[in-house]
């Protein structure tokens, strides 16, 4: 029996070592691993945001150097990352909200404006029995979406003052020190928001009706400017979502841009308060049948310091835009899968982005914006291994921002989510460049 016991012991030791080695490989990204880390959303057992309420869908890099974020779930929470202590502090529940998506902006005096709504990360319960007939799937999808909002009063706009609220200690049941400014669009969530260059007006798009609204900060009044796009397309990749742009950009001249019907760039002109369509079409997959017309929408729009604009699409393409020249140039597609889940401009002449469809494994990429551009770099799946202290591989992300010091913050959108951050610099492991740009 002794040889058998020795064999059994050797076998389990080998199995443990083999598992550990494979685990190490699984969490080894394609860059210097000490540059990636994460933080819990609070102190475990005391202030930690509950697991079901922790998915992060919005981040804001504030002028005070801190990073603010909001969660989505059964209940939305506000939180802050403080670079001085290197920790995340919850800032309480956002009243009556289960979701905040792409809807945080900084106003004058450092005030933070937050647009709320329902949890848009949660997929719909679709009707199984669909009647036969022309366009029935499209019609049923719209009915299922509207059913979700049947008893929803409407997303509200809140304002938060960091100077007053950041110094408090919040337990999970505490309410954030936000002030309610009113409802934007009845029966709709606030889906994307942007602030004017003068920081006197906030613009937004609602979901699911895609209504474009304006909030006058001084007068504290809302104005509904009508539908941003009228075609009810379900181009995907999540086919149970109506294709509505998830980002707006306000240019120095005050015009507000995003994608609209047929994938064409549209803009709101405050001088005549009308929405205008252009001939600029964002890159992606387009198809038209006798009964259906599918087109991509904008996921992110970013304004560079030199006035250039960069964007991404729901089909996973990256592009640059010159609105004055009415030109759009496709920069490529970093991943075969659709969707650019999040994107931010680094301070090192790179675009950073998270790509991949919902419930598939996301990967981080960057795009070199310098004159000697290397194109896309593949950073792989984001995994942190600080064994034996802590370790985590994350697969779903829906928010990014660049802090004042250049650190890239990435919000995980799974249950029991963490706030990840990457410090640019160092070396990329050779041989993992995007196949479209081999070394």
ABEGO torsion letter per residue (X at the ends): XAAAAAAAAAAAAAAAAAAAAAAAAAABBABBAAABBBBBBEBBGAABBBAAAABBABBBBBAAGBBBBBBBEABBBBBBBBAAAGBBBBAEBBBGBABBBGBBBBBBGGBBBBBBEBBAABBBBBBABBBBEBGAAAAAAAAAAAAAAAABAEBBBBBBBAAAAAABBBBAABBBBBBBAEBABBGBBBABBBBBAAGABBBBBBOAAGBBBBBBAAAGBBBBAEBABABBBBAOABAABBBBBABBBBBAAGBBBBBBBGGBBBBBBAAAGBBBBBABBBBEBBBBBAABBBBBBBABBBBBAAGBBBBBBAAGBBBBBBAAAGBBBBAEBABABBEBABBBBBAAGBBBBBBEBBGBBBBBBBBBABABBAEBBBAEBBBBBAOAABBBBBABBABBBBBAAGBBBBBBABBGBBBBBBBBEEBBBBGABBAABBX
